[in-house]
Amino acid sequence: MRLHVSNYYRDLDLNNAIATTSFNAGGVMFKREIFVSAPAQVAVIKVTASQPKSITMSLTGTTAFERSMLQSVGTDEFVVSG
């Protein structure tokens, strides 16, 4: 089933290093914000929806670094270390 997507918006805030994407699909407003800091060695992705239980996702990752580890921290966070 394909949902109609509307109100698509993208923004790149260079002052705060945040890339934002938002859109409406099936009557739900979704928003994704991404922040990356090379000095802090961190990438943060925040996904929100205007209606409860509207977000379902599966996250997998790979890295080229030897001895690295992908670890789940709680229900809403993971850490890559090594």
Secondary structure, 3 states (H helix, E strand, C coil): CCCCEEEEEEEEECCCCEEEEEEEECCEEEEEEEEEECCCCEEEEEEEECCCCCCCCCCCCCCCCCCCEEEECCCCCEEEEC
